[in-house]
Amino acid sequence: MLANILSGALIGIDAYPVEVEVDVAQGLPQFSTVGLPEGAVKESKDRVKSAIKNSGYDFPVRRITVNLAPADIRKDAASLDLPMALGILAATGIVGEKARRYLYMGELSLDGRIKAVRGTLAVAAAAKDWNLDGLILPQDNAAEGAAVQGLPVYPVENLAQVVMFLNDEAVLCAFSEPSPPITASPCHEENFSEVCGQQHAKRALEVAAAGGHNMLMVGPPGSGKTMLARRVPTILPQLDFSEALETTKIHSVSGLLGQHEALIRQRPFRAPHHTISDAGLIGGGSIPRPGEVSLSHNGVLFLDELPEFRKNVLEMLRQPLEDGQVVISRAALSLTYPADFMLVAAMNPCQCGFLGDSHHACHCTPPQLQRYRSRLSGPLLDRIDLHIEVPRVNHQELADKQEGESSEIIRRRVELARQVQRERFRKHQLYTNGQMQARHIRAFCALDSDGEQLLAQVTERLGLSARSYSRILKVARTIADLANEDNIHQSHLAEAIQYRSLDRPVHS
């Protein structure tokens, strides 16, 4: 007998339908799976056989062929265990025609329990348009699947429960547990009020957050660079529903979504170690998976000790910083992962870390300093909008008991500036000043005669590249938005210029 059961699988962070065709025929006992199955799918036959028998059903001692269509796409997901088991039960008459009206995902234990799987949200989002009666999922994935409105989600715990439901011997209740609204205020443990001193750095971070700009902090060890970076998400605007859905899909596909977690409600903050590989940062692998740049989509990617990262890894940041996405090409397919993140990086001013420090002498020679700085290429630095110096905090600032501005106050200013940008770019499919291209800069970053003269002098003196020139204009536009000014004034431009510290000559 032949049976067809519907499931879903992933390409990148998007889902496509998989038809599990099961044929149980006369012949010597054999279980074969076709349709380009990979490791986890090849091993499923042993899990499926044990789960069926331990759930109290007879496993057919016949020739079983399972085809996973479309057959030209590789499949490596344990989530196909449940539909394969149901296909066998349907082909042997244990399950009726009702099974064809639902989509199934779940990994089977040997005793028939159904375990959580990756990528539930992506499959649920795609299944809305597949004309189904519902989605049957593991209990631990129910909240994630139900985040997509319009398709009933039925959580199950074991194989026997599914069979009884399909045979009308039991009732499954659709998951209806209310989830917190996406507009709920984010809860952060960190707060900018805890940072002593560093008013210049706080201001620069506010500008970067308001315009979606990338930023590099340069300072000696212990000056507070990491402390500042970890508080950047606290001043970013809240995620809207579409951003939360896209961010959650990426984490779900990567298997990083918390148990019973429906949607990610706080902007991601990712801080990979400097020993990370290029595939770990950008994405890829034999079976391509999202990298850290995609996991920080709609959030912050923090790279501490930036020059310590391998140079080839850093150079791969160019495409996502410029395009907001990563394209991973393989012989069989090409995948595109979103990677629209805010880069916050930190580094020491020199190899010993004490260049310009009033309390410690720097022992780096000019060649050593040159080698250290040369680990960061000019094209990469050009793509970072703000370079700021973060000096050591003195004792008076550390002993000051008065708290500074809280993250909530700063975030309100950032949100107001973002509203100005949304109104400005409503016809241009942009959201922040940091995303502007050359045509947008010409339209929205006009300077008066004094501003033109100042920028011409700075460009000539520092030998700025065209990209650095554009970055200064973008940052100046954001500073003007924070001041609620329609035009860019000379003061806004002067502040933007001072945020390009690495464009100036450095002397040991």
Sequence and secondary structure as in RCSB ss.txt:
>XXXX:A:sequence
MLANILSGALIGIDAYPVEVEVDVAQGLPQFSTVGLPEGAVKESKDRVKSAIKNSGYDFPVRRITVNLAPADIRK
DAASLDLPMALGILAATGIVGEKARRYLYMGELSLDGRIKAVRGTLAVAAAAKDWNLDGLILPQDNAAEGAAVQG
LPVYPVENLAQVVMFLNDEAVLCAFSEPSPPITASPCHEENFSEVCGQQHAKRALEVAAAGGHNMLMVGPPGSGK
TMLARRVPTILPQLDFSEALETTKIHSVSGLLGQHEALIRQRPFRAPHHTISDAGLIGGGSIPRPGEVSLSHNGV
LFLDELPEFRKNVLEMLRQPLEDGQVVISRAALSLTYPADFMLVAAMNPCQCGFLGDSHHACHCTPPQLQRYRSR
LSGPLLDRIDLHIEVPRVNHQELADKQEGESSEIIRRRVELARQVQRERFRKHQLYTNGQMQARHIRAFCALDSD
GEQLLAQVTERLGLSARSYSRILKVARTIADLANEDNIHQSHLAEAIQYRSLDRPVHS
>XXXX:A:secstr
 EEEEEEEEEETTEEEEEEEEEEEESSS EEEEESSB HHHHTHHHHHHHHHHHTT     SEEEEEEESTTS B
  GGGHHHHHHHHHHHTTSS GGGGGEEE  EE TTSBEE  S HHHHHHHHTTS  SEEEEEGGGHHHHHTSTT
S EEEESBHHHHHHHHTTSS           TTS    S  GGG  S HHHHHHHHHHHHHT  EEEE  TTSSH
HHHHHTGGGGS    HHHHHHHHHHHHHTT S TT     S  EE   TT  HHHHHEETTTTEE HHHHTTTSE
EEESSGGGS HHHHHTTHHHHHHSEEEEE SS EEEEE   EEEEEE SSSSS TT SSS     HHHHHHHHTT
S HHHHHT SEEEE     HHHHH  S    HHHHHHHHHHHHHHHHHHTTTTT  SGGG  HHHHHHH  B HH
HHHHHHHHHHHHT  HHHHHHHHHHHHHHHHHTT SSB HHHHHHHHHTBGGGS    
